Amino acid sequence: MKADLRNIGVIAQKEFADYLYSPGFRMLLGIFTFVVLSMSVISGKEGCELFNRGFGFIDVAQVITLFIPVLGLALGFDSIVREKNSKSLNTLLTHPVFRDNIISGKIIGGLGALILVVFISVTASIGTVLILTGIDVGFSELNRILIFSLLTFLYLSGFFAFSLIISIISKSSESSFISGLVVWLNLILIFGAIVTAASSIITGELIVDLDNNDEAKVISEDLQKLSPASYYAEAVTGVRVSYGSFGISSGKETKGIFDTRVGLGNWFADYWTNLVVLTGIPSLMFIVSYVAFLRRDI
């Protein structure tokens, strides 16, 4: 047991270091941080009332919702396939290291990198808004920031776990990257447009007239539940932020995690299903990746 834990720890440290020194990952993180920081500066200068229903923070939340999945996919798309093709996995398995040690170390190392991404994201977004608006932060507000960080971590973990599965079953890093990119484009970036088109086809209403069609809004609301972005954005802002589609309000008493008009207990009562979904997605995918790696020929 001690040997296994030591092996997992060594692999996790190596994975974490590889992520930190990866030029591609650092470039993506830099671009994402710059975009979030820019949006946060604009919101801060416009007097974003962060802890009053989160007004003004929706634009920042939309950027995070749409683009942070790319970082999760970038972390894991070649985590396994690169080492499999370079035969380094075969070399590693000649040592007293079992497959479950390898996949566990890679997952832990990746989660460590995700924590760093979330820290930078929260600092760039929430920190900038707080500094520019001069809002006082007490214990209650700090708890909400921590929950926002947890939601972001869970949301990001789902895409990292998915990219890990792709890396295990793909034959090359290129095919793994393209698969992850296609999923992100369809499930996140243009998903709102897909939902809008589907709502138009189902209702027979022109796209420009959908805003006035209650049936289309109901259909759009149901379809948006197929995307994890919907659960994350709704829990954070109270609105299902979806680029190219309707920004549908949750219709609940609490308008996201930053709505200080009501307590955290009310937020949890309204959005516990969102939290369960965001927790369940990465958990299930990590289990799938674990089983797939143990059964995969290397």
N, C-alpha and C positions, 0 to 999 in steps of 0.2 A: 504493500500500500504506500509506504514512504517513497519507494522507488518510482511508483506511478505518479505520485504527486510531484516529485522532483522533475520527472520527465515532462509532465504537463506544464509546470512552471517555466522550464527552460524553453519549450516550444512557444509558449505564450509570450515570453520576453522577446524571443526572436521575431515573432510575427509583429508585435507592437513596434519594435525598432524598424522593421522593414517598412511598415506603413509610414512612420515618421520621416524616413529618408527616401521615400518614393517621390521622385520629381512630379509625376503625374498627379498623385494625390495632393501634394502640397500646392500645386498650381490650381487644382479644382477648389481646394479649401480656401485659397487666397481670393479667387474670383467670387466664390459664394460669400465670403466674409465682407468683401468690398461692396457687393450688391446689397446685402442685408444692412450694412452700416450706412450706406447711402440712403436707403429707404427709411431707416430709423432716424437719421438726421432730418430728413424732410418732415417726418411725423412729429419729431420733437419740436421743430421750429414752428409747426402749425399748432402747437399746444395740445398734443395728444393726451387725452384724459385716460391714461392707462388703467387706473383702478376705478373707473366709473363706466362700467359696461364695456370697457376696452375700446371706446370710440377712438378712431384714428390709428388703431393698431392692426386693423383688418388688412391693410395693404402690406404691412410687414409680414403678417401671418401668411398671407397668400404667397409671398416670395419663398418663405420657409417651406410651406406645404408643397409647392411645385418643384423646388429645386434641391432641397436637402436629400431627397431619395437618391440623387445621382452620386452623392458621397458614399452612401451605404452600398450602392452597387459597385462603385469604384474600389471599395475595400476588399470585396470578396470575389470579383469575377475571375481572377486568375490565381486565387489562393491555392487551389488544389491542382488545376490543370497544368499550370506552369511547372510545378515541381514534378508532376507525373510525366510530362513530356521530356523534362531534362534528366529523368531517371534518378533525381535526388531522393524521391520517396522510396525507391527500391533500396538505395544505399542506407537510408535512415532505418528501414525495417530490418536490415541485417544486424542492427544493434538491439539490445534488449528494450525495445520500444514497441508497444502494441498500437494497433490502429486506433483504438479508442483514446489512447494518450495523444495521438497526433491531432485528431479532429477536435478533441476537447481543448487542447492548447491553442489551436487556430481560432476556435470560437471565443475563448477567453481573451486572447490577444486582440481579436477584432473588436470585442466589446469594450476593451480598454481604450482603443482608438476612438470608438464612438463616444465615449465619455468626454474625451478631449474635444471632439467636434461639437458636442452639445454645449460644453463650457464656453467655447469660442462663440457659438451661435447666440447663446443667451446673453453673454457679455456684450456682443456687438449690437443686439437688438434691444433688450430690456435696459441694459446699462446705459446705452446712448440716450434712450428716451428719458430715463430718470435724471440723467445729468442735465440735459437740455431743458427739461420742464421743472426741475427743482422739486420734484415730488418727494415727500418724506416717506421713508419705508420703515414700517413697524414690523412686529412679529407676524401679524396676519398677512401683510403684503409679502413678506419673505416666504411664508408658507405657500402662497400662490405662485410665486416665482419658482419655488422648488418643484411644485406639482407640474408647472409648465415645462420645466426641464425634464421631468420624468416622462411626460407625454411625448415630448420631442425625442427622447431616447428610445422609447418603445416604438414610435413611428419609424425612426431610422433603423432600428434593429430588424424590423420586418424585411426591409430591403436588403440589408446585409445578409440575413439568413437566406433570402431568396437567391442572392448572387452566389452564395456558398453552394447551394444545390446545383445551380447552373454550372459552376466550376467543376463540380464532381462528375456530372454527366456529359459535359462537353468534351470534344476531342481536341480543341485548340483554344487558346486565349482569345483569338479573334472572334470565333463563333460564340464564345461565352459572353464577350463584350457586346456583340451585336444583339444577342438574345435579351440581355438585360436592358439595352437601350430601347429595343422595340417595346418591351413591357412598360418601361417608364413613359415612353411617348404615348402609348395607347391607354394606359391605366391612370396616368396622372396629367400629363401636359395637354393632350387633346381630348381627354375623357369628357370634359364639359361639352365640347363641340359634338362629340359622338352622341352624348345624351340629348342634346338639343335637336340634332338631326333625327334621332329615334323618336323623340316626343312629337316632332313635326309630322313624321310619317304615320305614327299611330293615330294621332288626332286629326290628320288631314288639314292642319292649320299651317299657314305660312310662318316661316321662322320669325319674321318681323312682327307677327301678331301674337306670338306665344305668351308674351308678358300679360296679356289680357285673357288668357285661357286657363281657367282653374284646373281643368283636366290635365293639361300639359304640365302644369306645375306639380301636380300629384305624381304623374308618371316620372317626371324628372327627379323628384325627391326619392322615389323608390329606386330608380336606376342608379342614382349617385351613391346609394348604400353599398354598391358593388365595389367601390373604391375605398381603400384605407384612408385616403386623403380626406374623405368626407367625415369620418369619425374623428380624425385628429383636428381638423379645422373647426368642426362643430363644438368639440370640447373646449377648444381654446377661445373661440370668438362667439360661439352661439349661432354661427352662420356656416352653412355648408359651402365654403369657398370653392368655386369650380370655374376655372378660366374658360370663357366661351359659353357658359351656361348661366342658369339662375343662381343668384346668391340667396339661397332659401334660408330663412330664419328657422331656428329649431322650434320656435313656438313655445319654448319652455320658460319658466319663471326666471331662471338664472341664464344670463347671456354670456356664457363662457367663464373660464377660470378667473378672469380679472374683474368680474362683476362683484364689487364689494358691497352692493346694496343688500345682499343676502349672504348668509354664512356658507362655509365650505361644506357643511352637512347637506345643505340644499343643492349645492353643485353636484355632490356625489350622488344624491338621490336622483337628479335629473340625467346625469351622464355616466352612471356606473356601467351601462351597457357599452358605451364607447371605450371605457377603460378595459373592460373584459375583452373586447374585440382587439384592441391595440396590444394587449398582453398575449392573447391567444395566438395571433398571427405569427409572431416570431417564435413563440414556444413550439408551435406545431411544426414550423419549418426547420427549426433546429433539430427536432426529433427526426424529421424526414432526412435531413442532411446527414445526421449521425448514422441512421440505418443504411442509407445509400452508400456512404463511404465504407462502412464495414463489409458490405456485400459486393462492392465494385472491384473488378479485376484491375490490378495496377501493374 
